[in-house]
Amino acid sequence: MALNPQLFPNGLPVPFEGEMFVLARNGVEFEVDKIPGPGTHGGNVKAKGTIYLSNIRMVFVANKPVGHFAAFDMPLLYVRGEKFNQPIFHCNNISGHVEPVVPESENRALYSTHSFKILFKDGGCGTFVPLFFNLMASVRQYNQYNQQANNATAPRVDPLQAAQTPVEEMMRHAYVDPNDPTKIFLQQPNPQSELRRRTYQSSPAERSI
């Protein structure tokens, strides 16, 4: 996870090298815990906005900042325990946990795992949910295969390794639920294709975007 990732003025996340956006879904409510700083309720944040899904990560972008919380980045390789919930008296949602993106120079023990929930309050989720779970399975399978092939045993998985996952075929054959307002990106929406991030550790130039 990374708090407040770099965004373009229109709210679209600034992409990484090799990143391909799969979909955008607005009208969702996002809940996450253990967010430090003012404007949170014991570290818990609840906000409405848009979820972007790519071959590397999910990014929630709030319609309005909550305190200093404006966006939340969740690398797919760091997401754990994701589950689709269909409660009787509440809206459908996806819940799970996401590990923090820890700088190389810092101690992992100082960072806590976050619990999150994506609530679909505006329309159905028949497009988003299958694409999300298919992409999660593909990313994990592809990464596990590459680690075995390369005998990789690094304790920290580079979240950008997920960029190697082939997702084009999945997008072409995605089922589109007419009751789900999810927007699938058949063409990449990046307004400035020359701007590409190379790491989760922002440089001073990236912070100025």
KEVEXRO-32829 format. One record per residue: x, y, z of N, C-alpha, C in turn; residue in one letter. Coordinates in steps of 0.1 Angstrom, whole numbers, padded with zeros to 4 digits, always signed. Example, Ala and Ser with C-alpha at 12.3 -4.5 7.8 and 13.67 -1.06 7.14 Angstrom:
2
+0132-0057+0078+0123-0045+0078+0132-0033+0078a+0128-0022+0071+0137-0011+0071+0129+0000+0079s
***
This chain:
209
+0008-0012+0000+0000+0000+0000+0009+0012+0000m+0004+0023-0006+0011+0036-0006+0000+0047-0005a+0001+0055+0005-0009+0066+0007-0006+0077-0002l-0017+0083-0008-0016+0094-0017-0006+0093-0028n-0008+0083-0037+0001+0082-0049-0001+0094-0058p+0009+0095-0067+0009+0106-0077-0003+0105-0086q-0010+0116-0088-0022+0117-0097-0021+0128-0107l-0027+0126-0119-0028+0137-0128-0039+0146-0123f-0040+0159-0128-0051+0168-0124-0065+0162-0126p-0067+0153-0135-0080+0147-0137-0083+0136-0128n-0074+0133-0119-0076+0122-0109-0070+0108-0113g-0066+0107-0126-0060+0094-0130-0046+0092-0124l-0044+0080-0119-0030+0078-0113-0019+0079-0124p-0008+0085-0120+0003+0085-0129+0009+0071-0130v+0010+0066-0142+0013+0051-0144+0028+0048-0142p+0030+0036-0139+0044+0030-0139+0048+0026-0152f+0061+0023-0154+0065+0017-0167+0059+0003-0168e+0053+0000-0179+0047-0013-0182+0033-0014-0176g+0028-0003-0170+0014-0004-0164+0003-0003-0174e-0007-0011-0173-0018-0010-0182-0031-0010-0174m-0039+0001-0176-0051+0003-0168-0062-0007-0174f-0069-0014-0166-0079-0023-0170-0093-0017-0169v-0096-0010-0158-0109-0005-0157-0109+0007-0147l-0120+0014-0147-0123+0024-0136-0137+0022-0132a-0140+0023-0119-0153+0022-0114-0156+0033-0104r-0165+0042-0108-0169+0053-0098-0181+0049-0090n-0185+0057-0081-0196+0055-0073-0194+0044-0063g-0182+0042-0058-0179+0032-0047-0176+0040-0034v-0178+0032-0024-0173+0037-0011-0162+0029-0006e-0151+0035-0001-0139+0028+0003-0137+0030+0018f-0133+0019+0024-0130+0019+0038-0116+0013+0040e-0108+0019+0049-0095+0014+0052-0091+0018+0066v-0083+0010+0073-0079+0013+0086-0064+0017+0087d-0060+0021+0099-0046+0024+0102-0040+0034+0093k-0048+0045+0091-0042+0056+0083-0039+0067+0094i-0026+0071+0095-0022+0081+0105-0026+0095+0100p-0027+0104+0110-0028+0118+0106-0042+0123+0110g-0044+0137+0108-0057+0143+0112-0068+0139+0102p-0080+0141+0107-0092+0138+0098-0097+0124+0098g-0090+0115+0105-0094+0101+0106-0100+0098+0119t-0108+0087+0120-0114+0083+0132-0107+0071+0138h-0097+0074+0146-0089+0063+0151-0081+0056+0141g-0078+0063+0130-0070+0057+0119-0079+0051+0108g-0093+0051+0110-0102+0046+0100-0107+0057+0091n-0107+0054+0078-0111+0063+0068-0122+0057+0060v-0132+0065+0057-0143+0061+0048-0145+0073+0038k-0145+0070+0025-0147+0080+0015-0153+0074+0003a-0160+0083-0005-0166+0079-0018-0157+0084-0029k-0156+0076-0040-0148+0080-0051-0147+0069-0062g-0136+0068-0068-0134+0059-0080-0122+0049-0077t-0124+0037-0081-0114+0027-0080-0108+0025-0094i-0095+0026-0096-0088+0022-0108-0081+0009-0106y-0082+0000-0116-0076-0013-0116-0066-0014-0128l-0054-0018-0125-0044-0020-0136-0038-0034-0134s-0028-0037-0142-0021-0050-0141-0011-0050-0129n-0010-0038-0123+0000-0037-0112-0007-0035-0098i-0018-0027-0098-0024-0022-0086-0038-0018-0087r-0045-0016-0075-0057-0009-0074-0054+0005-0068m-0061+0015-0073-0059+0028-0067-0073+0034-0064v-0076+0037-0052-0088+0044-0049-0085+0059-0049f-0093+0067-0056-0092+0082-0056-0105+0088-0050v-0103+0095-0039-0115+0101-0033-0121+0113-0040a-0134+0114-0040-0140+0126-0046-0136+0138-0039n-0135+0137-0026-0131+0148-0017-0121+0143-0007k-0110+0149-0004-0101+0144+0006-0107+0143+0020p-0103+0133+0027-0107+0132+0041-0094+0134+0049v-0094+0146+0055-0081+0150+0062-0070+0151+0051g-0059+0144+0053-0049+0144+0043-0050+0132+0034h-0060+0124+0035-0062+0112+0027-0069+0116+0014f-0063+0114+0003-0068+0117-0010-0069+0105-0019a-0060+0096-0018-0059+0084-0026-0052+0073-0019a-0054+0061-0024-0048+0049-0017-0044+0039-0027f-0031+0035-0027-0026+0026-0038-0024+0012-0032d-0029+0002-0038-0028-0012-0033-0022-0021-0044m-0009-0024-0043-0003-0033-0052-0009-0047-0052p-0012-0053-0064-0019-0065-0064-0012-0077-0057l+0002-0076-0059+0010-0087-0053+0011-0085-0037l+0005-0074-0032+0005-0072-0017-0008-0074-0011y-0018-0077-0020-0032-0079-0015-0034-0094-0010v-0040-0095+0001-0042-0109+0007-0057-0110+0012r-0062-0122+0012-0075-0125+0018-0087-0118+0011g-0086-0115-0001-0097-0108-0008-0109-0117-0009e-0121-0111-0007-0133-0119-0006-0145-0110-0011k-0153-0116-0019-0165-0110-0024-0177-0113-0014f-0183-0102-0008-0193-0104+0002-0207-0099-0004n-0217-0107-0001-0231-0103-0005-0240-0104+0007q-0239-0094+0016-0248-0093+0027-0262-0091+0024p-0272-0096+0032-0286-0095+0029-0291-0080+0030i-0286-0073+0040-0292-0060+0043-0282-0048+0039f-0271-0052+0033-0262-0041+0029-0257-0044+0015h-0249-0034+0009-0245-0036-0005-0234-0046-0006c-0233-0051-0018-0222-0060-0021-0208-0053-0020n-0198-0060-0016-0185-0054-0014-0174-0064-0015n-0162-0059-0017-0150-0067-0017-0142-0063-0005i-0138-0072+0004-0129-0069+0015-0116-0077+0014s-0106-0072+0021-0093-0079+0021-0083-0071+0029g-0071-0075+0028-0059-0069+0035-0049-0066+0024h-0041-0055+0027-0030-0052+0018-0018-0048+0027v-0006-0053+0023+0006-0051+0030+0012-0037+0025e+0019-0030+0034+0025-0017+0030+0037-0019+0021p+0039-0009+0013+0051-0008+0005+0062-0001+0014v+0071-0009+0018+0081-0004+0028+0094+0000+0021v+0099+0012+0023+0112+0016+0017+0123+0006+0021p+0132+0004+0012+0143-0005+0014+0151-0002+0027e+0152+0011+0030+0160+0015+0042+0153+0014+0055s+0140+0010+0055+0132+0010+0067+0128-0004+0072e+0124-0005+0084+0121-0017+0091+0106-0021+0088n+0104-0033+0082+0090-0037+0079+0082-0038+0092r+0088-0041+0103+0080-0042+0116+0073-0029+0120a+0078-0018+0115+0072-0005+0118+0060-0002+0110l+0056-0010+0101+0045-0008+0092+0034-0019+0094y+0022-0015+0095+0011-0024+0098+0003-0028+0085s-0002-0040+0085-0011-0044+0074-0025-0037+0075t-0030-0033+0064-0043-0026+0064-0054-0035+0060h-0066-0033+0066-0078-0039+0061-0086-0029+0053s-0091-0034+0042-0099-0025+0033-0112-0031+0029f-0121-0023+0024-0134-0027+0019-0138-0018+0007k-0143-0024-0004-0148-0016-0015-0163-0019-0016i-0171-0009-0014-0185-0011-0014-0192-0006-0026l-0200-0014-0033-0206-0010-0046-0220-0005-0043f-0220+0008-0041-0233+0015-0037-0240+0021-0049k-0235+0021-0061-0241+0027-0072-0241+0018-0084d-0251+0009-0085-0252-0001-0096-0246-0014-0092g-0246-0023-0102-0241-0037-0099-0226-0038-0100g-0221-0050-0099-0207-0052-0099-0203-0065-0107c-0212-0068-0116-0210-0080-0124-0198-0079-0134g-0194-0067-0137-0182-0065-0146-0169-0065-0137t-0170-0057-0127-0158-0054-0118-0153-0067-0111f-0162-0074-0105-0158-0085-0096-0151-0096-0104v-0157-0102-0115-0150-0112-0123-0136-0107-0128p-0135-0095-0133-0122-0090-0138-0112-0089-0127l-0116-0084-0115-0107-0083-0104-0102-0096-0100f-0110-0106-0098-0106-0119-0093-0098-0127-0103f-0102-0125-0116-0094-0132-0127-0080-0125-0127n-0079-0112-0126-0066-0105-0127-0057-0109-0115l-0063-0110-0103-0056-0114-0091-0050-0128-0093m-0058-0137-0098-0053-0151-0100-0042-0151-0110a-0044-0143-0121-0034-0143-0132-0020-0137-0127s-0021-0126-0119-0009-0120-0114-0001-0129-0105v-0008-0136-0096-0002-0145-0087+0004-0157-0094r-0003-0163-0103+0002-0174-0110+0014-0171-0118q+0014-0159-0125+0025-0155-0134+0037-0152-0125y+0035-0145-0114+0046-0142-0105+0052-0154-0099n+0044-0164-0095+0049-0176-0089+0057-0184-0099q+0052-0185-0111+0060-0192-0122+0073-0185-0124y+0074-0172-0124+0086-0165-0127+0096-0167-0115n+0091-0167-0103+0100-0169-0091+0106-0183-0091q+0098-0193-0095+0103-0206-0096+0113-0208-0107q+0110-0201-0118+0120-0202-0129+0133-0195-0126a+0132-0185-0118+0144-0177-0115+0150-0181-0102n+0144-0190-0095+0148-0194-0081+0149-0182-0072n+0139-0173-0074+0139-0161-0066+0134-0164-0051a+0142-0159-0042+0138-0161-0028+0138-0148-0020t+0138-0137-0027+0138-0124-0020+0126-0122-0011a+0129-0118+0002+0118-0116+0011+0108-0106+0007p+0112-0096-0001+0103-0085-0005+0101-0086-0020r+0088-0089-0024+0085-0090-0038+0083-0076-0043v+0090-0073-0055+0088-0060-0061+0074-0059-0067d+0066-0050-0062+0052-0049-0067+0051-0047-0082p+0061-0041-0088+0061-0038-0102+0063-0051-0111l+0067-0062-0105+0068-0074-0112+0055-0078-0119q+0044-0074-0113+0031-0077-0118+0028-0071-0132a+0037-0061-0136+0035-0055-0149+0037-0065-0161a+0044-0076-0158+0047-0086-0168+0035-0095-0171q+0025-0095-0163+0013-0103-0164+0006-0099-0177t+0004-0109-0186-0004-0106-0199-0019-0104-0195p-0024-0092-0198-0038-0090-0194-0047-0086-0207v-0041-0085-0218-0048-0080-0230-0059-0090-0234e-0057-0103-0234-0067-0112-0237-0078-0112-0227e-0075-0111-0215-0086-0110-0205-0095-0099-0207m-0089-0087-0210-0098-0075-0213-0107-0077-0225m-0101-0083-0235-0109-0084-0248-0121-0094-0246r-0120-0103-0236-0131-0113-0234-0138-0110-0221h-0137-0099-0216-0144-0096-0203-0159-0095-0205a-0166-0100-0196-0181-0099-0196-0185-0085-0191y-0194-0079-0198-0198-0065-0195-0213-0066-0190v-0214-0063-0177-0227-0063-0170-0234-0050-0173d-0246-0050-0179-0252-0037-0182-0256-0029-0170p-0257-0036-0158-0261-0029-0146-0249-0024-0138n-0237-0027-0144-0224-0023-0137-0218-0011-0145d-0217+0001-0138-0211+0013-0145-0196+0012-0147p-0190+0001-0144-0175+0000-0146-0172+0004-0161t-0161+0011-0162-0156+0015-0175-0143+0007-0178k-0144-0001-0189-0132-0009-0193-0124-0001-0203i-0110-0001-0201-0102+0007-0209-0097-0001-0221f-0104+0000-0232-0099-0007-0245-0087+0001-0250l-0086+0014-0248-0074+0022-0251-0069+0028-0238q-0056+0029-0236-0051+0035-0224-0054+0049-0222q-0059+0053-0210-0064+0067-0208-0053+0077-0205p-0040+0073-0204-0030+0082-0200-0029+0095-0208n-0031+0106-0202-0031+0119-0210-0017+0123-0213p-0007+0118-0206+0007+0122-0209+0016+0110-0209q+0016+0103-0220+0023+0090-0220+0038+0090-0217s+0044+0102-0218+0058+0103-0216+0061+0102-0201e+0051+0105-0192+0053+0104-0178+0051+0090-0173l+0061+0084-0168+0061+0070-0163+0069+0069-0151r+0064+0064-0140+0071+0062-0128+0079+0049-0129r+0091+0048-0123+0099+0036-0124+0100+0029-0110r+0095+0035-0100+0096+0029-0086+0085+0034-0077t+0082+0027-0067+0072+0032-0057+0078+0043-0048y+0091+0045-0049+0097+0056-0041+0098+0068-0050q+0089+0078-0047+0088+0090-0055+0101+0098-0055s+0104+0103-0067+0115+0113-0068+0110+0127-0066s+0119+0137-0063+0114+0150-0062+0106+0155-0074p+0110+0151-0086+0103+0155-0098+0089+0149-0099a+0088+0137-0094+0074+0130-0094+0065+0137-0084e+0071+0141-0073+0062+0148-0063+0056+0161-0068r+0063+0167-0078+0058+0180-0083+0047+0178-0093s+0044+0166-0097+0034+0164-0108+0020+0168-0102i
***
